[in-house]
Amino acid sequence: MDCLGLDKYHRPHICQKCGGVMIYKGVGEYHCERCDEVAYDDYGKVRLYVEQHPGATVVEAEAATGVSRKTIRQLLREERLEVAADSRSFLACQACGAPIRSGSFCPQCAQKRQKRMEELAHRSITEGMQGRMISNTAGQEGAKRFTRDK
């Protein structure tokens, strides 16, 4: 469990065989520090299944690994897994609905979204630097004419 008591992908922490601590080795694979038992988190189970069964559907992966469809879809959205190129199933871009293999947006919508975010960040920075004019400064020679927003 993580510090909040939640473990989104069912990561093994204690060895089921000897009670030792499981050490993360990468790509969803864990090894016991005592007996070298191998265990997998949800990502590792699905990844291993898909490697051994190319073109498997989400339903097939769920049945074989016990990992829920919701979790598998989340792994696809996080771009940790990818729909096979020859698969009949696909994900849909959240902006335009185009078929995609992983993530949330097609390349075109992702690029547009990134550009919009950069423009908003730039606008926010430049507006914060400009300040605003103080009105009614007539007859106040040498008076402060600009003030910064806080």
Secondary structure per residue as TSV (DSSP state, phi and psi in degrees):
chain	resnum	aa	ss	phi	psi
A	1	M	-	360.0	147.0
A	2	D	-	-85.3	-176.1
A	3	C	T	-63.0	-20.1
A	4	L	T	-94.6	1.3
A	5	G	S	82.4	10.9
A	6	L	-	-114.9	142.3
A	7	D	-	-138.4	94.5
A	8	K	T	-58.0	-37.3
A	9	Y	T	-114.5	24.2
A	10	H	-	49.9	57.2
A	11	R	-	-74.4	130.1
A	12	P	-	-76.0	130.2
A	13	H	-	-111.4	-32.0
A	14	I	B	-119.3	134.9
A	15	C	-	-66.4	129.0
A	16	Q	T	-71.3	-21.8
A	17	K	T	-84.6	-48.4
A	18	C	T	-124.7	-6.8
A	19	G	-	85.7	5.6
A	20	G	-	-73.7	172.8
A	21	V	B	-84.1	134.5
A	22	M	E	-87.4	130.3
A	23	I	E	-106.6	130.7
A	24	Y	E	-72.3	129.0
A	25	K	E	-109.7	-9.0
A	26	G	E	116.8	161.3
A	27	V	T	41.3	43.0
A	28	G	T	80.2	11.9
A	29	E	E	-109.6	136.6
A	30	Y	E	-127.7	143.6
A	31	H	E	-124.0	140.2
A	32	C	E	-72.8	135.8
A	33	E	T	-70.8	-21.3
A	34	R	T	-92.7	-57.0
A	35	C	T	-107.6	-0.9
A	36	D	-	64.0	23.2
A	37	E	-	-62.3	143.1
A	38	V	E	-106.5	134.3
A	39	A	E	-137.8	160.7
A	40	Y	E	-128.4	145.5
A	41	D	-	-83.7	-178.0
A	42	D	H	-56.9	-43.7
A	43	Y	H	-60.8	-45.6
A	44	G	H	-62.6	-40.5
A	45	K	H	-62.8	-48.3
A	46	V	H	-67.8	-44.1
A	47	R	H	-58.5	-47.1
A	48	L	H	-61.9	-43.3
A	49	Y	H	-62.7	-45.9
A	50	V	H	-66.0	-36.2
A	51	E	H	-63.1	-38.6
A	52	Q	H	-82.7	-19.3
A	53	H	S	-132.4	72.9
A	54	P	T	-56.5	139.0
A	55	G	T	82.6	6.2
A	56	A	-	-63.7	145.0
A	57	T	-	-85.5	168.7
A	58	V	H	-60.9	-40.7
A	59	V	H	-62.8	-44.6
A	60	E	H	-64.0	-43.0
A	61	A	H	-64.1	-39.6
A	62	E	H	-62.6	-46.8
A	63	A	H	-63.7	-39.2
A	64	A	H	-78.9	-32.4
A	65	T	H	-105.6	-20.6
A	66	G	-	82.1	3.3
A	67	V	-	-85.3	131.4
A	68	S	-	-65.2	154.0
A	69	R	H	-59.8	-38.3
A	70	K	H	-59.3	-44.2
A	71	T	H	-66.6	-41.6
A	72	I	H	-63.4	-42.5
A	73	R	H	-62.9	-38.2
A	74	Q	H	-63.7	-41.2
A	75	L	H	-63.0	-36.6
A	76	L	H	-66.7	-44.7
A	77	R	H	-63.9	-34.4
A	78	E	T	-79.1	-0.8
A	79	E	T	63.3	29.2
A	80	R	S	-87.9	-25.1
A	81	L	S	-126.5	164.5
A	82	E	-	-139.9	140.1
A	83	V	-	-67.5	135.6
A	84	A	-	-59.9	145.4
A	85	A	T	-59.4	-34.9
A	86	D	T	-94.7	10.9
A	87	S	-	-74.9	147.2
A	88	R	S	-80.6	-20.8
A	89	S	-	-96.7	158.3
A	90	F	-	-158.3	171.4
A	91	L	E	-97.1	162.9
A	92	A	E	-113.6	138.7
A	93	C	-	-58.2	132.5
A	94	Q	T	-72.0	-14.6
A	95	A	T	-95.8	-49.7
A	96	C	T	-115.7	-10.1
A	97	G	-	85.2	3.4
A	98	A	-	-65.1	148.3
A	99	P	E	-68.4	135.5
A	100	I	E	-134.2	161.5
A	101	R	S	-95.9	-24.4
A	102	S	S	-163.3	168.9
A	103	G	S	85.5	-161.4
A	104	S	S	-116.8	-23.2
A	105	F	S	-131.9	149.5
A	106	C	-	-70.3	162.5
A	107	P	H	-55.2	-39.9
A	108	Q	H	-65.8	-46.6
A	109	C	H	-69.0	-35.3
A	110	A	H	-62.9	-41.2
A	111	Q	H	-66.0	-44.5
A	112	K	H	-61.8	-43.3
A	113	R	H	-62.8	-44.0
A	114	Q	H	-62.3	-43.0
A	115	K	H	-62.8	-43.8
A	116	R	H	-60.5	-42.9
A	117	M	H	-64.7	-40.3
A	118	E	H	-64.9	-41.0
A	119	E	H	-63.3	-42.6
A	120	L	H	-63.7	-42.1
A	121	A	H	-64.0	-43.6
A	122	H	H	-63.0	-45.3
A	123	R	H	-61.2	-42.6
A	124	S	H	-61.8	-42.5
A	125	I	H	-67.0	-47.8
A	126	T	H	-68.6	-36.1
A	127	E	H	-66.7	-35.9
A	128	G	H	-68.6	-26.2
A	129	M	H	-86.2	-24.6
A	130	Q	H	-77.7	-32.7
A	131	G	-	71.3	-166.3
A	132	R	E	-143.2	154.9
A	133	M	E	-73.4	142.7
A	134	I	-	-91.7	128.5
A	135	S	S	-83.5	165.0
A	136	N	-	59.7	57.6
A	137	T	-	-108.3	12.2
A	138	A	T	-60.3	134.5
A	139	G	T	77.1	10.7
A	140	Q	-	-113.7	64.1
A	141	E	T	-59.7	131.5
A	142	G	T	80.7	1.5
A	143	A	-	-76.3	156.5
A	144	K	-	-65.1	127.3
A	145	R	-	-106.2	-14.0
A	146	F	E	-128.1	151.5
A	147	T	E	-139.1	147.6
A	148	R	-	-90.9	141.1
A	149	D	-	-75.6	143.7
A	150	K	-	-96.2	360.0
